[in-house]
Amino acid sequence: MKKFLCVIVVCFIHASFDSQMAKKTLPCYDLTEVLKVEPTALYKPHLDASKSFKVKLLKDSKTVLNYINNGKFHKIKKSGKGFRVQKLDYSRAWMVSKGKLMLERIGARFSKETGGTTFTVSSITRTLEDQCRLRRVNSNAAMGISSHNYGNSFDISYVRFNGVLRNNPKMEVALEKVLKYYYDAGRIYYIKEKQQSCFHITVRNY
C-alpha cells in the first residue's frame, strides 16, 4: 500500500513539474490570433512606419537580445534633458537609433520651451510576451500587433511632469506642441491615448 501511494505521489510531482515547464516554454499568446487583429485607420501608419526599420516582430527576450548584440537597438538612459524614464515592468529601455535620437530631441526641445521641465516616459519597446503580461493587468492593452513590438515607439505621460503625478494642462499643451512640431516635420506619428493618459509616439524612418 505504501509503495502504491509513493508511486501516486511521484506521478503527481512529475505531472506538476511538467505542467510548470510547459507554462515556461509555451508563449502566453496565440500568434495566429494576434495577427488576425486588424489595426485601425489611425494606427496603421504607426505599424507601417515600424516595419520600415526592417526589425522583425519582437516575440520574446531572445529576439530583443539579438538586435542588441548586432547593434540595431540602443540603450535608453534613465534620464536625459527634458525627460526621465519610469520603472519599466512591461517594456524594455531599448530602441532603434532614430527612436533614441527622437526621444532625446523631443526632451531637449520640451525642456527649452518650458524652462527646464521634464516629462515621464512610461513605456518603450515591448515583446509579444511583454504585451501578453501587460494585458493580464491592463485590459486596455492592445490585443493585436503594437508598434512597440518593433523598437521604434514610446509613450509619454501627459499627467506626470517633474516626477509629479497630477493634471497639468499647461505642460500637456506644451508637450503636444513639441510633438506636433515633429509630426509636421515628418519625423513622428502620435496618438493621444486618453485611457492611458499618455501620448503614443512612433518614430518614422526618415
QUIFEN-V187669 format. One record per pair of residues at least 4 apart in sequence whose ideal C-beta (glycine too) atoms are under 7 Angstrom apart, sorted by the first residue. I is the first residue (numbers start at 1). J is the second residue. D is the distance in Angstrom with one decimal. If there is no record, write none. Layout:
I:J:D + I:J:D
This chain:
1:5:6.5 + 2:6:6.4 + 3:7:6.6 + 4:8:6.7 + 5:9:6.3 + 6:10:6.2 + 7:11:6.3 + 8:12:6.3 + 9:13:6.4 + 10:14:6.4 + 11:15:6.2 + 12:16:6.4 + 13:17:6.2 + 14:18:6.1 + 15:19:6.3 + 16:20:6.4 + 17:21:6.3 + 18:22:6.3 + 19:23:6.7 + 20:24:6.5 + 21:25:6.1 + 22:26:5.6 + 27:129:6.2 + 28:129:6.2 + 28:132:4.2 + 28:133:7.0 + 29:34:5.8 + 29:128:5.3 + 29:132:4.4 + 30:34:6.6 + 31:35:6.2 + 32:36:6.8 + 34:128:6.6 + 34:144:5.8 + 34:145:6.4 + 37:143:5.2 + 37:144:2.8 + 39:43:4.4 + 39:44:4.7 + 39:47:5.5 + 39:144:6.6 + 40:44:6.9 + 42:191:6.4 + 43:47:6.6 + 44:48:6.2 + 45:49:6.2 + 45:189:5.3 + 46:50:6.4 + 46:147:4.2 + 46:153:6.9 + 46:189:5.3 + 46:202:4.1 + 47:51:6.4 + 47:145:6.4 + 47:147:5.7 + 48:52:6.8 + 49:189:6.2 + 49:202:5.3 + 49:204:4.7 + 49:205:6.4 + 50:147:4.3 + 50:150:3.7 + 50:152:5.4 + 50:153:6.8 + 50:202:6.3 + 51:150:6.7 + 52:205:4.2 + 53:96:5.2 + 53:150:6.3 + 53:152:5.6 + 53:205:5.5 + 55:67:6.6 + 55:72:6.8 + 55:96:6.7 + 55:150:4.8 + 55:151:5.3 + 56:63:6.9 + 57:145:6.8 + 57:149:5.6 + 58:63:4.9 + 58:64:5.7 + 58:125:6.9 + 58:127:4.5 + 58:128:6.9 + 58:149:5.0 + 58:150:6.7 + 58:151:6.7 + 59:63:5.3 + 59:127:5.9 + 59:128:5.0 + 59:129:6.9 + 60:127:5.3 + 60:129:5.0 + 61:65:6.1 + 61:127:6.7 + 62:66:6.6 + 63:127:6.7 + 64:68:6.4 + 64:73:6.9 + 64:92:6.0 + 64:94:6.5 + 64:125:7.0 + 64:127:6.2 + 65:69:6.1 + 66:70:6.5 + 67:72:4.1 + 67:73:4.4 + 67:151:6.8 + 68:73:4.8 + 68:94:6.2 + 72:96:6.5 + 73:94:4.2 + 73:95:6.4 + 73:96:6.5 + 73:151:5.7 + 74:94:6.7 + 74:95:6.3 + 74:97:5.4 + 74:100:4.7 + 75:93:6.3 + 75:94:6.0 + 76:85:6.2 + 76:93:4.2 + 76:94:6.6 + 76:95:6.1 + 76:100:6.0 + 76:103:6.7 + 76:124:6.1 + 78:84:6.7 + 78:85:5.2 + 79:83:6.7 + 79:84:4.2 + 79:85:6.8 + 80:104:5.6 + 80:107:5.4 + 81:107:5.4 + 81:108:4.8 + 81:111:5.2 + 82:107:3.2 + 82:108:5.5 + 82:110:4.6 + 82:111:3.2 + 82:118:5.7 + 82:119:6.8 + 83:103:6.8 + 83:107:3.7 + 83:118:5.7 + 83:119:5.5 + 83:121:5.8 + 84:118:5.4 + 84:120:5.8 + 84:163:6.7 + 85:93:6.0 + 85:121:4.6 + 86:120:5.4 + 86:121:6.8 + 86:122:5.6 + 88:92:6.6 + 88:93:6.1 + 88:123:7.0 + 88:124:6.6 + 90:126:6.5 + 90:130:5.1 + 90:133:5.9 + 90:134:4.2 + 91:123:4.6 + 91:124:4.9 + 91:125:5.9 + 91:126:4.6 + 91:130:5.9 + 91:148:6.6 + 92:124:6.2 + 92:125:4.8 + 93:124:5.5 + 94:125:5.4 + 94:151:6.6 + 95:99:3.4 + 95:100:5.0 + 95:124:6.2 + 95:125:5.9 + 95:151:5.3 + 95:152:6.2 + 95:154:7.0 + 96:151:5.0 + 96:152:5.0 + 97:101:6.2 + 98:102:6.1 + 98:152:6.9 + 98:203:5.3 + 98:205:6.7 + 99:103:6.5 + 99:151:6.5 + 99:152:4.4 + 99:154:6.9 + 99:203:4.6 + 100:104:6.6 + 101:105:6.3 + 102:106:6.2 + 102:182:7.0 + 102:187:6.2 + 102:188:6.3 + 102:203:4.6 + 103:107:6.3 + 103:154:6.0 + 104:108:6.2 + 105:109:6.2 + 106:110:6.1 + 106:178:5.8 + 106:182:6.5 + 107:111:6.2 + 108:112:6.4 + 109:113:6.3 + 109:178:5.1 + 110:114:6.0 + 110:117:6.9 + 110:119:6.1 + 110:174:6.7 + 110:175:6.1 + 110:178:4.9 + 111:116:5.6 + 111:117:6.6 + 111:118:6.9 + 113:174:5.9 + 113:178:6.7 + 114:171:6.5 + 114:174:5.2 + 117:161:5.5 + 117:162:5.9 + 117:171:6.0 + 118:161:6.7 + 118:162:5.6 + 119:156:5.3 + 119:157:6.8 + 119:161:5.8 + 119:175:5.9 + 120:156:7.0 + 120:157:4.6 + 120:160:4.2 + 120:163:7.0 + 121:154:5.6 + 121:155:6.9 + 121:156:5.8 + 122:155:4.8 + 122:157:4.8 + 122:198:5.5 + 123:148:6.7 + 123:154:6.6 + 123:155:4.2 + 124:154:4.8 + 125:148:6.0 + 125:151:4.7 + 126:130:4.1 + 126:131:5.2 + 126:146:6.5 + 126:148:4.1 + 126:149:6.1 + 127:149:6.8 + 128:132:6.3 + 128:149:6.3 + 129:133:6.6 + 130:134:6.3 + 131:135:6.6 + 131:141:6.2 + 131:142:6.7 + 131:146:6.1 + 131:149:7.0 + 134:138:5.5 + 134:141:4.4 + 135:139:6.8 + 135:141:4.5 + 140:195:5.0 + 140:196:6.7 + 142:146:4.5 + 145:149:5.8 + 147:152:6.8 + 147:153:4.1 + 147:202:4.6 + 148:153:4.8 + 152:202:6.2 + 152:203:4.7 + 153:200:6.7 + 153:201:6.4 + 153:202:4.5 + 154:201:5.7 + 155:196:7.0 + 155:198:4.3 + 155:199:6.8 + 155:200:5.4 + 156:175:6.7 + 156:198:6.0 + 156:199:4.9 + 156:201:6.5 + 157:197:6.1 + 157:198:5.0 + 158:172:4.5 + 158:175:6.0 + 158:197:6.1 + 158:198:6.3 + 158:199:6.0 + 159:165:6.2 + 159:166:6.7 + 159:167:5.7 + 159:197:4.6 + 160:164:6.7 + 160:165:5.0 + 161:168:5.3 + 161:171:4.5 + 168:172:6.1 + 169:173:6.3 + 170:174:6.5 + 171:175:6.2 + 172:176:6.5 + 173:177:6.3 + 174:178:6.9 + 175:179:6.5 + 175:199:7.0 + 176:180:6.1 + 177:181:6.7 + 178:182:7.0 + 179:183:6.1 + 179:188:6.8 + 179:190:4.9 + 179:199:6.0 + 179:201:6.7 + 180:184:6.1 + 181:185:6.5 + 182:187:4.3 + 182:188:4.7 + 183:188:5.6 + 183:189:6.8 + 183:190:6.0 + 186:204:6.5 + 186:206:5.9 + 187:203:7.0 + 187:204:6.0 + 187:206:5.7 + 188:201:5.4 + 188:202:6.4 + 188:203:5.6 + 188:204:6.1 + 189:202:4.7 + 189:204:6.7 + 190:199:5.3 + 190:200:6.5 + 190:201:4.7 + 191:200:4.6 + 192:199:5.7 + 193:198:5.4 + 193:200:5.4
